[in-house]
C-alpha cells in the first residue's frame, strides 16, 4: 500500500511540475487584453489551482468543460463563453498520449469536443503532461469519439470497418448531451491526421480525440530529471 501511495505521490509531483512550467510560460507570454483557454483533467486541474495565485493578472478564461469552469469559478477566476471572446491567445491542456510530432490523443475525461474547439480557436496550444504520456506511436490509449446518441451503433459498425473496436463508455453523457465510444485495437496509428479525418467523416460523429490536424505547439513534459520543453518534430 505504501508503494502505491509513493507512486501516486510521484505522479502528482510530475503533474504539478508540468503545470508550474505552463504557469511560468503563461505569465511571461499572455498579453493583458487576451483570454486564456483552460483544458480538462487531472493535470489541467493542477494548472487551475496554481493559476489561482495569479488571477489578478487575467482578463478571463475559457473552459473546455463544465467541471473546469466550476473549478475556475471556485477560485474566483472569471470564465467566459468562447463566442464572447473572439478567441484565446494560449490554450493549456493535458493529454492522454503525445507523439514526437506533438500529435495527441485526448478525451479520456470526455471533454474532447470542447477541447478541440478551443484548441482550434487558440493562437497557441500548450500541452502539459508527465513522461508516461510521451510515446513513439499513438494508439495504446483508446481514441475517444463523441457521437450523437442515435448513431451509436452505426458509428461502431463503421469504426469496425476501419479496424478498430468501439467500446461504449457506459453511463457517460458529455456536456453536449452526447455519448462516447472508445476505439481500441488501433495501435500503432501510422497516420494520425488521416485517421482523424476518416473518423470525423463518419455520419453521427461529432468529433474524435485525435489532435493531429491541430497538434500542440509546445509540450511541457515533466520527467524525473526535470521538465523538458518539446516542440513538434517533423
C-alpha positions in Angstrom: 0.0 0.0 0.0 2.8 2.4 0.9 4.4 1.7 -2.5 1.2 2.6 -4.3 0.9 5.8 -2.3 4.5 6.6 -3.2 3.8 6.0 -6.9 0.7 8.2 -6.8 2.6 10.9 -5.0 5.4 10.9 -7.6 2.8 11.1 -10.4 1.2 14.0 -8.7 4.6 15.7 -8.4 5.3 15.3 -12.1 1.9 16.8 -13.0 2.5 19.7 -10.6 5.9 20.4 -12.2 4.5 20.4 -15.8 1.6 22.7 -14.6 4.1 25.1 -13.0 6.1 25.3 -16.2 3.0 26.2 -18.1 2.1 28.9 -15.4 5.6 30.4 -15.8 5.1 30.4 -19.6 1.7 31.9 -19.5 2.7 34.7 -17.1 5.6 35.6 -19.4 3.7 35.5 -22.7 -0.1 36.2 -22.1 -1.0 39.7 -23.2 -3.1 41.8 -20.9 -6.1 42.0 -23.2 -6.1 38.3 -24.1 -8.1 35.3 -22.8 -6.6 32.1 -21.6 -8.1 28.7 -22.6 -8.2 26.0 -19.9 -8.5 22.3 -20.5 -9.9 19.4 -18.5 -8.4 16.6 -16.5 -6.1 16.0 -13.5 -3.1 17.9 -14.9 -5.3 20.8 -16.1 -6.7 20.8 -12.5 -3.2 21.3 -11.2 -2.7 24.2 -13.6 -6.0 25.8 -12.5 -5.1 25.5 -8.8 -1.7 27.2 -9.4 -3.3 29.8 -11.6 -5.5 31.0 -8.7 -2.4 32.7 -7.2 -2.2 34.9 -10.3 -5.9 35.5 -11.1 -5.4 39.3 -10.8 -3.4 39.2 -14.0 -6.1 37.6 -16.1 -8.7 39.3 -18.2 -10.6 36.0 -18.2 -10.6 32.3 -19.2 -12.5 30.0 -21.5 -13.0 26.5 -20.1 -13.3 23.2 -22.1 -15.8 21.6 -19.6 -18.4 22.5 -17.0 -16.1 20.8 -14.4 -13.1 23.1 -15.3 -15.4 26.1 -15.4 -16.7 25.4 -11.9 -13.2 24.8 -10.6 -12.1 28.2 -12.0 -15.1 30.0 -10.6 -14.4 28.4 -7.2 -11.0 30.1 -7.3 -12.6 33.4 -8.2 -11.4 33.3 -11.8 -13.7 34.7 -14.4 -15.0 32.3 -17.1 -16.3 33.5 -20.4 -18.1 31.8 -23.4 -15.8 31.4 -26.4 -18.4 33.2 -28.6 -17.9 36.3 -26.5 -14.1 36.4 -26.6 -13.1 36.4 -30.2 -10.7 33.6 -29.5 -8.0 32.8 -26.9 -4.3 33.6 -27.1 -3.0 30.5 -25.3 -4.8 27.2 -24.6 -3.3 25.0 -21.8 -4.4 21.3 -21.5 -3.1 17.9 -20.8 -3.1 14.8 -23.0 -3.6 11.0 -22.7 -0.8 10.4 -25.3 1.6 12.6 -27.2 4.0 11.6 -30.0 7.2 13.4 -31.1 5.1 15.5 -33.6 3.0 16.6 -30.7 0.0 14.9 -32.2 -2.2 13.9 -29.3 -4.9 11.6 -28.0 -7.2 13.5 -25.7 -10.7 13.0 -24.3 -10.2 10.4 -21.5 -12.3 12.8 -19.4 -15.0 13.1 -22.1 -14.4 16.8 -22.9 -12.7 16.2 -26.3 -15.2 18.3 -28.4 -14.9 21.5 -26.4 -11.2 20.9 -26.0 -10.8 20.6 -29.8 -12.9 23.8 -30.4 -10.8 25.8 -28.0 -7.5 24.4 -29.5 -8.7 25.4 -32.9 -9.6 28.9 -31.8 -6.3 29.4 -29.9 -3.3 31.2 -31.3 -1.1 28.7 -29.3 -1.8 25.3 -27.9 0.4 24.4 -24.9 0.2 20.8 -23.7 1.3 19.7 -20.2 2.0 16.1 -19.4 4.2 13.7 -17.4 6.7 11.5 -19.0 4.4 8.5 -19.2 2.3 10.2 -21.8 5.1 10.5 -24.5 5.0 7.6 -26.9 6.6 6.8 -30.3 3.2 5.9 -31.9 -0.3 6.9 -30.8 -2.9 4.2 -30.1 -2.2 2.3 -27.0 -4.7 4.7 -25.3 -8.1 4.2 -26.8 -9.3 7.0 -29.1 -12.5 8.6 -27.8 -15.2 9.5 -30.2 -18.1 11.8 -29.3 -21.3 10.5 -31.0 -24.9 11.6 -31.4 -26.8 9.0 -29.3 -29.0 7.7 -32.1 -25.9 7.0 -34.3 -24.0 5.0 -31.7 -24.5 1.5 -33.2 -24.0 2.7 -36.7 -20.8 4.5 -35.9 -19.5 1.5 -34.0 -20.0 -0.6 -37.2 -18.2 1.9 -39.3 -15.3 2.0 -36.9 -15.1 -1.8 -37.1 -14.6 -1.4 -40.9 -11.5 0.8 -40.1 -10.0 -2.0 -38.0 -11.0 -0.6 -34.6 -13.2 -1.9 -31.8 -15.6 0.7 -30.4 -16.5 0.3 -26.7 -19.5 2.2 -25.4 -18.5 4.3 -22.4 -21.4 3.3 -20.1 -23.1 5.9 -18.1 -21.3 8.9 -19.6 -23.1 11.8 -21.2 -20.9 14.7 -22.4 -21.5 18.4 -21.6 -23.0 18.5 -25.1 -25.6 15.7 -24.4 -23.8 13.0 -26.5 -22.2 9.7 -25.8 -18.6 8.4 -26.0 -17.2 5.4 -27.9 -13.6 4.4 -27.1 -11.8 2.9 -30.0 -9.4 0.1 -29.1 -7.0 -2.0 -31.2 -5.7 0.8 -33.3 -2.1 0.7 -32.2 0.1 1.8 -33.8 -1.6 4.7 -35.6 0.6 5.2 -38.6 -1.1 8.3 -40.0 -3.0 10.2 -37.2 -4.1 13.0 -39.5 -5.7 10.6 -42.0 -7.4 8.6 -39.3 -8.7 11.8 -37.6 -10.3 12.8 -40.9 -11.8 9.4 -41.6 -13.4 9.2 -38.1 -14.8 12.7 -38.4 -16.3 11.8 -41.8 -18.5 9.1 -40.3 -22.0 10.4 -40.1 -23.1 10.8 -36.5 -19.6 11.5 -35.2 -19.3 15.0 -33.5 -15.5 14.7 -33.4 -12.8 12.4 -32.1 -9.9 12.6 -29.7 -7.1 12.6 -32.2 -5.5 16.1 -32.1 -3.3 15.7 -35.2 -4.7 18.2 -37.7 -4.3 20.7 -34.9 -1.4 19.4 -32.7 0.1 21.1 -29.8 2.6 23.8 -30.4 4.6 23.2 -27.3 4.8 20.4 -24.7 6.0 20.8 -21.2 6.9 17.2 -20.4 7.7 16.5 -16.7 10.3 13.8 -16.1 12.2 12.6 -13.0 15.1 14.8 -14.3 13.0 17.9 -14.7 10.6 19.5 -17.1 11.5 19.2 -20.8 10.2 21.8 -23.3 9.4 20.0 -26.6 8.4 21.4 -30.0 7.0 19.3 -32.8 9.5 17.1 -34.7 8.7 16.7 -38.4 
